[in-house]
Amino acid sequence: MNVHNGNSGDRQSLTLGSSASSVAREPTTSSGTTAPESLLVRYVKAHVKQGEKAQERADQARDKAEQHFIAAGTYLKTLKITYAPTWQQWETVLKVKVKLSTGRASELMQLADGRKSLQEVRDATAARVRALRGRSVFVTSECNEEEAPAPSIATPTPSAAALDLIDALAQSDITTRRAAAEALTSGARQTEFEAVVEAVCDLYQRLSKAGR
């Protein structure tokens, strides 16, 4: 953002960034001198105000997400009691119909019961992700230490679903993957975060064993 210094006789041009990425830069005039005190104060106040607005929007988004997760947990409890009284039935319903792991379903129900907060659920999920990443590194190092590849085994013809998965991954670009990650971490698909992480780690481990 270009601003003119009204206190200077030659009305020097002052450049001050209005985005968060430019906050750390020292604002200077076009001639290289430090910005006047009045303008520094003005921009400090402006950035604080914008930061508070952004924080408010983030808090509202978190509140909305928590409301959705609590509703999902409430419906999961009803689903379990009414249609999946046994553990086997519950696992099948979650895996086949709901597309959730039993761990994620339990977290959502605990959230609905008030036994866990959204932050506690997120902390637990982050811990599991770190554990999965560590396990992936361990498996990769084991594969690298192998002296000889495992004997080849005839592989079955891949299913249509497997081929669709390969196509989706191979044809995705950075923008698509970034959008998918955002939807899983903070968007409309957060309930599938754990399932996707487990699937990606499983796929990574299997590919690592190929030694290619």
Residue frames as a rotation matrix with the C-alpha (Angstrom) as fourth column:
MET 1
0.583 0.812 0.000 0.00
0.812 -0.583 0.000 0.00
0.000 0.000 -1.000 0.00
ASN 2
-0.498 -0.747 0.441 1.41
0.751 -0.626 -0.211 3.38
0.434 0.226 0.872 -1.00
VAL 3
0.626 0.645 -0.439 0.72
0.779 -0.550 0.302 6.34
-0.046 -0.531 -0.846 1.29
HIS 4
0.129 -0.567 0.814 1.96
0.371 -0.733 -0.569 9.91
0.919 0.376 0.116 1.08
ASN 5
-0.247 -0.327 -0.912 3.68
0.969 -0.085 -0.232 11.44
-0.001 -0.941 0.338 4.05
GLY 6
0.578 0.595 0.559 1.75
0.608 -0.770 0.192 14.63
0.545 0.229 -0.807 4.73
ASN 7
0.839 -0.292 -0.459 4.33
0.269 -0.510 0.817 15.84
-0.473 -0.809 -0.349 7.26
SER 8
-0.188 -0.963 0.192 7.08
0.666 0.019 0.746 16.01
-0.722 0.268 0.638 4.66
GLY 9
-0.084 0.111 -0.990 7.58
-0.366 -0.928 -0.073 18.93
-0.927 0.357 0.119 2.38
ASP 10
-0.641 -0.225 -0.734 8.13
-0.764 0.091 0.639 16.79
-0.077 0.970 -0.231 -0.68
ARG 11
0.374 0.896 0.240 5.29
-0.865 0.431 -0.257 14.34
-0.334 -0.111 0.936 0.23
GLN 12
-0.661 -0.720 -0.211 7.47
-0.750 0.634 0.189 11.25
-0.002 0.284 -0.959 0.08
SER 13
0.271 0.741 -0.615 5.78
-0.682 0.598 0.420 8.00
0.679 0.306 0.667 -0.90
LEU 14
-0.420 -0.337 0.843 5.48
-0.871 0.411 -0.270 5.54
-0.255 -0.847 -0.466 1.97
THR 15
-0.130 0.327 -0.936 5.10
-0.531 0.775 0.344 1.83
0.838 0.541 0.073 1.32
LEU 16
-0.577 0.046 0.816 3.33
-0.757 0.346 -0.555 -0.19
-0.308 -0.937 -0.164 3.99
GLY 17
-0.833 0.267 -0.485 2.01
-0.065 0.823 0.565 -3.73
0.549 0.502 -0.668 3.49
SER 18
-0.197 0.854 0.482 -1.60
-0.964 -0.259 0.064 -4.37
0.179 -0.452 0.874 4.38
SER 19
0.562 0.372 -0.739 -1.29
-0.315 0.922 0.224 -8.15
0.765 0.107 0.635 4.39
ALA 20
0.947 -0.148 0.285 -0.16
-0.229 0.310 0.923 -10.33
-0.225 -0.939 0.260 7.25
SER 21
0.652 -0.728 0.212 2.88
0.758 0.618 -0.209 -11.46
0.021 0.297 0.955 5.26
SER 22
0.097 -0.631 0.770 4.27
0.434 -0.669 -0.603 -7.95
0.896 0.393 0.209 5.24
VAL 23
0.934 0.337 0.122 3.83
0.047 -0.453 0.890 -7.19
0.355 -0.825 -0.439 8.94
ALA 24
0.643 -0.725 -0.247 7.38
0.616 0.298 0.729 -8.20
-0.455 -0.621 0.638 9.78
ARG 25
-0.015 -0.664 0.747 8.91
0.910 -0.319 -0.266 -5.83
0.415 0.676 0.609 7.23
GLU 26
-0.314 -0.143 -0.939 10.08
0.645 -0.758 -0.101 -2.46
-0.697 -0.637 0.330 8.41
PRO 27
0.615 0.622 0.485 7.98
0.779 -0.383 -0.497 0.19
-0.123 0.683 -0.720 6.61
THR 28
-0.402 -0.782 -0.476 10.04
0.548 -0.622 0.559 2.83
-0.733 -0.036 0.679 4.87
THR 29
0.504 0.494 -0.708 9.49
-0.247 -0.704 -0.666 5.73
-0.827 0.511 -0.233 2.51
SER 30
0.961 -0.105 0.257 10.53
0.278 0.328 -0.903 5.66
0.010 0.939 0.345 -1.13
SER 31
0.536 -0.809 0.243 13.73
-0.541 -0.550 -0.636 7.45
0.648 0.209 -0.732 -0.18
GLY 32
-0.014 -0.561 -0.828 14.65
0.269 0.795 -0.544 4.75
0.963 -0.230 0.140 2.32
THR 33
-0.734 -0.230 0.639 13.89
-0.477 -0.494 -0.727 6.69
0.483 -0.838 0.253 5.52
THR 34
-0.869 0.413 -0.273 11.87
0.493 0.678 -0.545 5.24
-0.040 -0.608 -0.793 8.40
ALA 35
-0.169 0.906 0.389 8.13
0.589 -0.223 0.776 5.86
0.790 0.360 -0.496 8.27
PRO 36
-0.489 0.061 0.870 6.71
-0.484 -0.849 -0.213 8.71
0.726 -0.525 0.445 10.42
GLU 37
-0.990 0.070 0.121 5.45
-0.079 0.435 -0.897 7.82
-0.116 -0.898 -0.425 13.89
SER 38
-0.318 0.946 -0.062 1.84
-0.728 -0.285 -0.624 8.76
-0.608 -0.153 0.779 13.11
LEU 39
0.191 0.379 -0.906 1.69
-0.908 0.418 -0.017 6.34
0.372 0.826 0.424 10.17
LEU 40
-0.729 -0.475 -0.493 3.36
-0.234 0.850 -0.473 3.56
0.643 -0.229 -0.730 12.12
VAL 41
-0.835 0.485 0.259 0.75
-0.261 0.065 -0.963 3.97
-0.484 -0.872 0.072 14.84
ARG 42
-0.009 0.881 -0.473 -2.00
-0.943 -0.165 -0.289 3.99
-0.332 0.444 0.832 12.23
TYR 43
0.035 -0.016 -0.999 -0.83
-0.712 0.701 -0.036 0.75
0.701 0.713 0.013 10.65
VAL 44
-0.954 -0.294 -0.055 -0.24
-0.154 0.641 -0.752 -0.98
0.256 -0.709 -0.657 13.97
LYS 45
-0.533 0.823 0.194 -3.86
-0.478 -0.104 -0.872 -0.25
-0.698 -0.558 0.449 14.92
ALA 46
0.164 0.606 -0.778 -5.11
-0.986 0.088 -0.139 -1.31
-0.016 0.791 0.612 11.49
HIS 47
-0.373 -0.373 -0.849 -3.28
-0.472 0.865 -0.172 -4.65
0.799 0.337 -0.499 11.61
VAL 48
-0.979 0.081 0.189 -4.42
-0.144 0.387 -0.911 -5.34
-0.147 -0.919 -0.367 15.17
LYS 49
-0.193 0.977 -0.094 -8.00
-0.745 -0.209 -0.634 -4.66
-0.639 -0.052 0.768 14.11
GLN 50
0.195 0.226 -0.955 -7.72
-0.895 0.440 -0.079 -6.94
0.402 0.869 0.288 11.08
GLY 51
-0.735 -0.537 -0.415 -6.07
-0.305 0.808 -0.505 -9.62
0.606 -0.244 -0.757 13.20
GLU 52
-0.792 0.503 0.345 -8.88
-0.326 0.128 -0.937 -9.48
-0.515 -0.855 0.062 15.74
LYS 53
0.168 0.872 -0.459 -11.46
-0.925 -0.022 -0.380 -9.79
-0.342 0.488 0.803 12.94
ALA 54
-0.084 -0.281 -0.956 -9.61
-0.685 0.713 -0.150 -12.78
0.724 0.642 -0.253 11.48
GLN 55
-0.959 -0.282 0.020 -9.44
-0.192 0.600 -0.776 -14.38
0.207 -0.748 -0.630 14.93
GLU 56
-0.408 0.890 0.204 -13.16
-0.625 -0.109 -0.773 -13.82
-0.665 -0.443 0.601 15.42
ARG 57
0.304 0.499 -0.811 -13.91
-0.939 0.300 -0.167 -15.50
0.160 0.813 0.560 12.09
ALA 58
-0.482 -0.563 -0.672 -11.65
-0.416 0.822 -0.390 -18.42
0.772 0.091 -0.630 13.03
ASP 59
-0.925 0.179 0.336 -13.39
-0.282 0.270 -0.921 -18.77
-0.255 -0.946 -0.199 16.41
GLN 60
0.011 0.989 -0.146 -16.79
-0.848 -0.068 -0.526 -18.75
-0.530 0.130 0.838 14.71
ALA 61
0.139 -0.034 -0.990 -15.60
-0.796 0.591 -0.132 -21.43
0.589 0.806 0.055 12.26
ARG 62
-0.844 -0.488 -0.225 -14.36
-0.241 0.717 -0.654 -23.58
0.480 -0.497 -0.723 15.15
ASP 63
-0.626 0.692 0.360 -17.66
-0.500 -0.001 -0.866 -23.17
-0.599 -0.722 0.346 16.97
LYS 64
0.278 0.745 -0.606 -19.55
-0.951 0.124 -0.284 -24.19
-0.136 0.655 0.743 13.82
ALA 65
-0.235 -0.457 -0.858 -17.29
-0.570 0.780 -0.260 -27.20
0.787 0.428 -0.444 13.33
GLU 66
-0.970 -0.136 0.201 -17.82
-0.242 0.470 -0.849 -28.28
0.021 -0.872 -0.489 16.94
GLN 67
-0.198 0.974 0.115 -21.59
-0.763 -0.079 -0.641 -28.01
-0.615 -0.214 0.759 16.52
HIS 68
0.330 0.275 -0.903 -21.45
-0.867 0.467 -0.174 -30.28
0.374 0.840 0.392 13.45
PHE 69
-0.564 -0.633 -0.530 -19.22
-0.356 0.765 -0.536 -32.82
0.745 -0.114 -0.657 15.22
ILE 70
-0.828 0.339 0.447 -21.49
-0.419 0.156 -0.894 -32.87
-0.373 -0.928 0.013 18.28
ALA 71
0.210 0.941 -0.265 -24.50
-0.901 0.081 -0.426 -33.48
-0.379 0.328 0.865 16.00
ALA 72
0.084 -0.260 -0.962 -22.60
-0.685 0.686 -0.245 -36.27
0.724 0.680 -0.121 14.22
GLY 73
-0.881 -0.472 -0.019 -21.74
-0.289 0.572 -0.768 -37.86
0.373 -0.671 -0.641 17.58
THR 74
-0.451 0.807 0.381 -25.35
-0.659 -0.012 -0.752 -37.70
-0.603 -0.590 0.537 18.71
TYR 75
0.464 0.623 -0.630 -26.55
-0.886 0.336 -0.319 -39.41
0.013 0.707 0.707 15.53
LEU 76
-0.316 -0.663 -0.679 -23.78
-0.553 0.710 -0.436 -42.00
0.771 0.238 -0.591 15.85
LYS 77
-0.874 0.034 0.484 -25.02
-0.442 0.357 -0.823 -42.92
-0.201 -0.933 -0.297 19.33
THR 78
0.106 0.992 0.061 -28.55
-0.756 0.120 -0.644 -43.42
-0.646 0.022 0.763 18.01
LEU 79
0.339 -0.059 -0.939 -27.23
-0.838 0.435 -0.330 -45.41
0.428 0.899 0.098 15.04
LYS 80
-0.675 -0.703 -0.227 -25.19
-0.493 0.657 -0.570 -47.68
0.549 -0.273 -0.790 17.30
ILE 81
-0.728 0.430 0.535 -27.97
-0.454 0.283 -0.845 -48.34
-0.515 -0.857 -0.011 19.81
THR 82
0.215 0.970 -0.114 -30.70
-0.689 0.069 -0.721 -48.88
-0.692 0.234 0.683 17.24
TYR 83
0.844 0.198 -0.498 -29.00
-0.534 0.393 -0.748 -50.59
0.048 0.898 0.438 14.30
ALA 84
0.209 -0.837 -0.505 -25.62
-0.223 0.462 -0.858 -51.91
0.952 0.292 -0.090 15.46
PRO 85
0.826 0.224 0.518 -25.91
-0.530 -0.003 0.848 -53.42
0.191 -0.975 0.116 18.96
THR 86
0.779 -0.610 0.144 -22.95
0.487 0.734 0.474 -55.77
-0.395 -0.299 0.869 18.50
TRP 87
0.163 -0.828 -0.537 -19.35
-0.188 -0.561 0.807 -54.69
-0.969 -0.031 -0.247 17.93
GLN 88
-0.602 -0.382 0.701 -19.14
0.529 0.467 0.709 -56.57
-0.598 0.798 -0.079 14.63
GLN 89
0.277 0.792 0.544 -22.27
0.961 -0.217 -0.174 -54.85
-0.020 0.571 -0.821 13.32
TRP 90
0.776 -0.020 -0.630 -20.93
0.177 -0.952 0.248 -51.50
-0.605 -0.304 -0.736 14.53
GLU 91
-0.281 -0.954 -0.103 -17.60
-0.003 -0.106 0.994 -51.98
-0.960 0.280 0.027 12.74
THR 92
-0.482 0.140 0.865 -19.40
0.827 0.399 0.396 -52.98
-0.290 0.906 -0.309 9.54
VAL 93
0.623 0.779 0.078 -21.80
0.772 -0.596 -0.221 -50.02
-0.126 0.198 -0.972 9.61
LEU 94
0.570 -0.461 -0.680 -18.96
-0.055 -0.847 0.528 -47.58
-0.820 -0.264 -0.509 10.23
LYS 95
-0.461 -0.874 0.152 -16.64
0.055 0.143 0.988 -49.02
-0.886 0.464 -0.018 7.61
VAL 96
-0.590 0.245 0.769 -19.13
0.780 0.417 0.466 -49.73
-0.207 0.875 -0.437 4.84
LYS 97
0.283 0.878 0.386 -21.78
0.922 -0.360 0.143 -47.05
0.265 0.315 -0.911 5.26
VAL 98
0.908 0.111 -0.404 -20.44
0.289 -0.864 0.413 -44.19
-0.304 -0.491 -0.816 7.37
LYS 99
0.520 -0.802 0.294 -16.80
0.440 -0.043 -0.897 -44.43
0.732 0.596 0.330 6.18
LEU 100
0.433 -0.392 0.812 -15.42
-0.771 -0.627 0.109 -43.79
0.466 -0.673 -0.574 9.67
SER 101
-0.483 -0.605 -0.633 -13.00
-0.023 0.732 -0.681 -45.72
0.875 -0.314 -0.367 11.85
THR 102
0.374 0.620 -0.690 -14.25
0.676 0.327 0.660 -46.95
0.635 -0.713 -0.297 15.21
GLY 103
-0.378 -0.613 -0.694 -11.76
0.915 -0.362 -0.179 -44.64
-0.141 -0.702 0.698 16.93
ARG 104
-0.953 0.048 0.301 -13.05
0.059 -0.939 0.338 -41.56
0.299 0.340 0.892 15.14
ALA 105
-0.052 0.998 -0.041 -16.66
0.101 0.046 0.994 -42.55
0.993 0.048 -0.103 15.86
SER 106
0.197 0.062 -0.978 -15.84
0.937 0.280 0.207 -42.96
0.287 -0.958 -0.003 19.56
GLU 107
-0.792 -0.548 -0.271 -14.26
0.598 -0.785 -0.161 -39.49
-0.124 -0.289 0.949 19.64
LEU 108
-0.720 0.571 0.395 -17.34
-0.142 -0.678 0.721 -37.92
0.679 0.463 0.569 18.09
MET 109
0.275 0.845 -0.460 -19.64
0.372 0.347 0.861 -39.65
0.887 -0.407 -0.219 20.56
GLN 110
-0.107 -0.404 -0.909 -17.42
0.994 -0.065 -0.088 -38.54
-0.023 -0.913 0.408 23.45
LEU 111
-0.960 -0.200 0.193 -17.62
0.229 -0.963 0.143 -35.01
0.158 0.181 0.971 22.08
ALA 112
-0.260 0.949 0.179 -21.42
-0.100 -0.211 0.972 -35.25
0.960 0.235 0.150 21.99
ASP 113
0.405 0.383 -0.830 -21.45
0.695 0.461 0.552 -36.56
0.594 -0.801 -0.079 25.59
GLY 114
0.795 -0.177 0.580 -19.22
-0.376 -0.894 0.242 -33.74
0.476 -0.411 -0.778 26.76
ARG 115
0.866 -0.501 0.008 -16.48
0.335 0.590 0.735 -36.18
-0.373 -0.634 0.678 27.80
LYS 116
-0.237 -0.946 0.221 -14.02
0.874 -0.108 0.475 -34.53
-0.425 0.306 0.852 25.41
SER 117
0.352 0.247 -0.903 -13.57
-0.110 -0.947 -0.302 -31.05
-0.930 0.205 -0.306 24.00
LEU 118
0.999 0.018 0.047 -12.89
0.045 0.071 -0.996 -30.35
-0.021 0.997 0.070 20.33
GLN 119
0.422 -0.905 0.047 -9.33
-0.861 -0.416 -0.292 -29.36
0.284 0.083 -0.955 21.22
GLU 120
-0.048 -0.408 0.912 -8.77
-0.672 0.689 0.273 -32.65
-0.739 -0.599 -0.307 23.04
VAL 121
0.713 0.356 0.604 -10.06
0.192 0.729 -0.657 -34.54
-0.674 0.585 0.451 20.00
ARG 122
0.916 -0.392 -0.089 -7.72
-0.245 -0.369 -0.896 -32.59
0.318 0.843 -0.434 17.72
ASP 123
0.148 -0.899 0.413 -4.76
-0.985 -0.098 0.139 -33.17
-0.084 -0.428 -0.900 20.05
ALA 124
0.156 -0.022 0.987 -5.48
-0.271 0.960 0.065 -36.91
-0.950 -0.278 0.144 20.08
THR 125
0.931 0.217 0.294 -5.74
0.223 0.301 -0.927 -36.95
-0.289 0.929 0.232 16.29
ALA 126
0.665 -0.744 -0.064 -2.45
-0.660 -0.546 -0.516 -35.05
0.349 0.386 -0.854 15.96
ALA 127
0.003 -0.662 0.750 -0.78
-0.837 0.408 0.363 -37.57
-0.547 -0.629 -0.553 18.27
ARG 128
0.459 0.235 0.857 -2.03
0.141 0.933 -0.331 -40.46
-0.877 0.273 0.395 16.14
VAL 129
0.992 -0.123 -0.027 -0.80
-0.055 -0.235 -0.970 -38.76
0.113 0.964 -0.240 12.97
ARG 130
0.299 -0.940 0.168 2.67
-0.950 -0.310 -0.047 -38.36
0.096 -0.145 -0.985 14.50
ALA 131
0.003 -0.252 0.968 2.64
-0.480 0.848 0.222 -42.01
-0.877 -0.466 -0.119 15.52
LEU 132
0.779 0.351 0.520 1.59
0.262 0.571 -0.778 -43.07
-0.570 0.742 0.352 12.01
ARG 133
0.833 -0.531 -0.155 4.32
-0.458 -0.505 -0.731 -40.95
0.310 0.680 -0.664 10.46
GLY 134
0.032 -0.847 0.531 6.89
-0.956 0.129 0.263 -42.46
-0.291 -0.516 -0.805 12.80
ARG 135
0.243 0.134 0.961 5.71
-0.071 0.990 -0.121 -45.94
-0.967 -0.039 0.250 11.90
SER 136
0.987 0.137 0.085 5.99
0.080 0.039 -0.996 -45.09
-0.140 0.990 0.028 8.19
VAL 137
0.460 -0.887 -0.033 9.59
-0.852 -0.431 -0.298 -43.91
0.251 0.165 -0.954 8.65
PHE 138
-0.067 -0.460 0.885 10.39
-0.703 0.652 0.286 -47.12
-0.708 -0.603 -0.367 10.55
VAL 139
0.591 0.367 0.718 8.91
0.194 0.800 -0.568 -49.30
-0.783 0.475 0.402 7.80
THR 140
0.956 -0.252 -0.152 10.79
-0.241 -0.373 -0.896 -47.34
0.169 0.893 -0.417 5.13
SER 141
0.151 -0.961 0.233 14.12
-0.988 -0.142 0.056 -47.76
-0.020 -0.239 -0.971 6.92
GLU 142
0.077 -0.060 0.995 13.47
-0.323 0.943 0.081 -51.46
-0.943 -0.328 0.053 7.29
CYS 143
0.890 0.310 0.334 12.81
0.211 0.370 -0.905 -51.75
-0.404 0.876 0.264 3.57
ASN 144
0.749 -0.643 -0.163 16.01
-0.593 -0.540 -0.597 -49.86
0.296 0.543 -0.786 2.74
GLU 145
-0.039 -0.805 0.592 18.03
-0.930 0.245 0.272 -52.26
-0.364 -0.540 -0.759 4.90
GLU 146
0.695 0.339 0.634 16.81
-0.145 0.930 -0.338 -55.35
-0.704 0.143 0.696 3.09
GLU 147
-0.367 -0.930 -0.022 19.58
-0.302 0.096 0.949 -57.01
-0.880 0.355 -0.316 1.11
ALA 148
-0.993 0.065 0.102 17.35
0.120 0.417 0.901 -58.67
0.016 0.907 -0.422 -1.45
PRO 149
-0.462 0.887 -0.004 13.79
-0.871 -0.453 0.188 -58.02
0.165 0.090 0.982 -2.62
ALA 150
-0.224 0.490 0.843 11.10
-0.437 0.722 -0.536 -60.47
-0.871 -0.488 0.052 -1.61
PRO 151
-0.858 -0.079 0.508 10.27
0.345 0.644 0.682 -63.14
-0.381 0.761 -0.526 -4.17
SER 152
-0.770 0.575 -0.278 7.77
-0.635 -0.640 0.433 -61.97
0.070 0.509 0.858 -6.73
ILE 153
-0.644 0.670 0.369 4.22
0.341 0.684 -0.645 -63.15
-0.685 -0.290 -0.669 -6.31
ALA 154
-0.711 0.454 0.537 1.61
0.559 -0.098 0.823 -63.14
0.426 0.886 -0.184 -9.03
THR 155
-0.872 0.403 -0.279 -0.67
-0.096 -0.698 -0.709 -60.20
-0.480 -0.592 0.647 -8.36
PRO 156
-0.212 0.877 0.431 -4.40
0.814 0.403 -0.419 -60.39
-0.541 0.262 -0.799 -9.00
THR 157
-0.431 0.163 0.888 -6.08
0.681 -0.587 0.438 -58.16
0.592 0.793 0.142 -11.53
PRO 158
-0.967 0.029 -0.253 -6.84
0.167 -0.679 -0.715 -54.83
-0.193 -0.733 0.652 -9.78
SER 159
-0.137 0.990 0.021 -10.47
0.905 0.134 -0.403 -54.01
-0.402 -0.036 -0.915 -9.17
ALA 160
0.156 0.291 0.944 -12.22
0.723 -0.685 0.092 -51.04
0.673 0.668 -0.317 -10.76
ALA 161
0.973 0.216 -0.079 -12.08
0.204 -0.650 0.732 -49.24
0.107 -0.728 -0.677 -7.40
ALA 162
0.341 -0.926 -0.161 -8.31
0.560 0.063 0.826 -49.75
-0.755 -0.372 0.540 -7.22
LEU 163
-0.312 -0.425 0.850 -7.86
0.948 -0.201 0.247 -48.40
0.066 0.882 0.466 -10.74
ASP 164
0.572 0.591 0.568 -10.06
0.507 -0.800 0.322 -45.40
0.645 0.104 -0.757 -9.91
LEU 165
0.869 -0.308 -0.388 -7.87
0.267 -0.368 0.891 -44.67
-0.417 -0.877 -0.238 -6.88
ILE 166
-0.112 -0.961 0.252 -4.72
0.786 0.070 0.614 -44.84
-0.607 0.267 0.748 -8.98
ASP 167
-0.099 0.151 0.984 -6.23
0.861 -0.482 0.161 -42.52
0.498 0.863 -0.082 -11.59
ALA 168
0.858 0.501 0.115 -7.36
0.367 -0.754 0.545 -40.02
0.360 -0.426 -0.830 -8.94
LEU 169
0.618 -0.695 -0.368 -3.90
0.317 -0.209 0.925 -39.88
-0.720 -0.688 0.091 -7.36
ALA 170
-0.255 -0.795 0.550 -1.95
0.843 0.095 0.529 -39.83
-0.473 0.598 0.646 -10.61
GLN 171
-0.104 0.303 0.947 -4.09
0.812 -0.525 0.257 -37.12
0.575 0.796 -0.191 -12.16
SER 172
0.802 0.387 -0.455 -4.17
0.591 -0.622 0.513 -34.87
-0.084 -0.681 -0.728 -9.10
ASP 173
0.100 -0.777 0.622 -2.03
0.413 -0.536 -0.736 -31.74
0.905 0.331 0.267 -8.98
ILE 174
-0.795 -0.520 -0.312 -0.61
0.494 -0.256 -0.831 -29.62
0.352 -0.815 0.461 -6.18
THR 175
-0.730 0.565 0.385 -3.66
-0.589 -0.806 0.065 -27.36
0.347 -0.180 0.921 -6.08
THR 176
0.230 0.855 -0.466 -6.07
-0.427 0.518 0.741 -30.28
0.875 0.028 0.484 -5.84
ARG 177
-0.029 -0.312 -0.950 -4.04
0.645 0.720 -0.256 -31.99
0.764 -0.620 0.180 -3.12
ARG 178
-0.947 -0.305 0.099 -3.79
0.145 -0.683 -0.716 -28.73
0.286 -0.663 0.691 -1.16
ALA 179
-0.358 0.899 0.252 -7.56
-0.778 -0.437 0.451 -28.24
0.515 -0.035 0.856 -1.39
ALA 180
0.326 0.455 -0.829 -8.13
0.011 0.875 0.484 -31.83
0.945 -0.167 0.280 -0.25
ALA 181
-0.486 -0.598 -0.637 -5.81
0.672 0.211 -0.710 -31.35
0.559 -0.773 0.299 2.74
GLU 182
-0.921 0.172 0.349 -7.61
-0.306 -0.876 -0.374 -28.16
0.242 -0.451 0.859 3.75
ALA 183
0.022 0.990 -0.137 -11.00
-0.666 0.117 0.737 -29.85
0.745 0.075 0.663 3.49
LEU 184
0.268 0.026 -0.963 -9.77
0.380 0.916 0.130 -32.67
0.885 -0.401 0.236 5.73
THR 185
-0.586 -0.628 -0.513 -8.01
0.710 -0.093 -0.698 -30.52
0.390 -0.773 0.500 8.33
SER 186
-0.850 0.222 -0.477 -10.36
0.166 -0.747 -0.643 -27.55
-0.500 -0.626 0.599 8.62
GLY 187
-0.737 0.567 -0.368 -13.15
-0.652 -0.453 0.608 -27.91
0.178 0.688 0.703 6.05
ALA 188
0.160 0.986 0.044 -16.25
-0.983 0.155 0.099 -29.96
0.090 -0.059 0.994 5.41
ARG 189
0.565 0.035 -0.824 -14.49
-0.258 0.957 -0.136 -33.36
0.784 0.289 0.550 5.38
GLN 190
-0.201 -0.697 0.688 -12.87
-0.891 -0.161 -0.424 -33.26
0.406 -0.698 -0.589 8.83
THR 191
0.477 0.456 0.752 -14.77
-0.762 0.641 0.094 -36.36
-0.439 -0.617 0.653 9.92
GLU 192
0.994 -0.111 -0.021 -12.78
0.079 0.819 -0.568 -38.36
0.081 0.563 0.823 7.35
PHE 193
0.506 -0.854 0.120 -9.38
-0.829 -0.520 -0.206 -37.05
0.239 0.005 -0.971 8.44
GLU 194
-0.005 -0.545 0.838 -8.28
-0.738 0.567 0.365 -40.14
-0.674 -0.617 -0.405 10.35
ALA 195
0.611 0.303 0.732 -9.53
0.170 0.852 -0.495 -42.59
-0.774 0.426 0.469 7.73
VAL 196
0.961 -0.276 -0.013 -7.64
-0.091 -0.275 -0.957 -40.74
0.261 0.921 -0.289 4.96
VAL 197
0.275 -0.906 0.323 -4.45
-0.961 -0.272 0.055 -40.53
0.038 -0.326 -0.945 7.03
GLU 198
0.091 -0.191 0.977 -4.59
-0.404 0.890 0.211 -44.27
-0.910 -0.414 0.004 7.73
ALA 199
0.842 0.280 0.461 -5.26
0.280 0.503 -0.817 -45.01
-0.461 0.818 0.345 4.05
VAL 200
0.811 -0.580 -0.071 -2.39
-0.449 -0.541 -0.711 -42.80
0.374 0.609 -0.700 2.86
CYS 201
0.060 -0.813 0.580 0.03
-0.955 0.121 0.269 -44.32
-0.289 -0.570 -0.769 5.39
ASP 202
0.329 0.131 0.935 -1.03
-0.076 0.991 -0.112 -47.83
-0.941 -0.034 0.336 4.42
LEU 203
0.979 0.054 0.195 -0.56
0.190 0.081 -0.978 -47.06
-0.069 0.995 0.069 0.73
TYR 204
0.565 -0.822 0.065 2.82
-0.778 -0.558 -0.290 -45.44
0.275 0.113 -0.955 1.42
GLN 205
0.046 -0.543 0.838 4.02
-0.720 0.563 0.405 -48.47
-0.692 -0.622 -0.365 3.38
ARG 206
0.573 0.241 0.783 2.95
0.234 0.868 -0.438 -50.87
-0.786 0.435 0.440 0.66
LEU 207
0.967 -0.248 0.060 4.65
-0.024 -0.325 -0.945 -48.80
0.254 0.913 -0.320 -2.04
SER 208
0.389 -0.870 0.303 7.82
-0.920 -0.347 0.183 -48.53
-0.054 -0.349 -0.935 0.07
LYS 209
0.260 -0.259 0.930 8.07
-0.293 0.897 0.332 -52.30
-0.920 -0.359 0.158 0.20
ALA 210
0.959 0.133 0.252 8.35
0.195 0.340 -0.920 -52.37
-0.208 0.931 0.300 -3.60
GLY 211
0.181 -0.976 -0.120 11.85
0.537 -0.004 0.844 -50.89
-0.824 -0.217 0.523 -3.27
ARG 212
0.016 -0.136 0.991 11.34
0.976 -0.212 -0.045 -48.52
0.216 0.968 0.130 -6.22
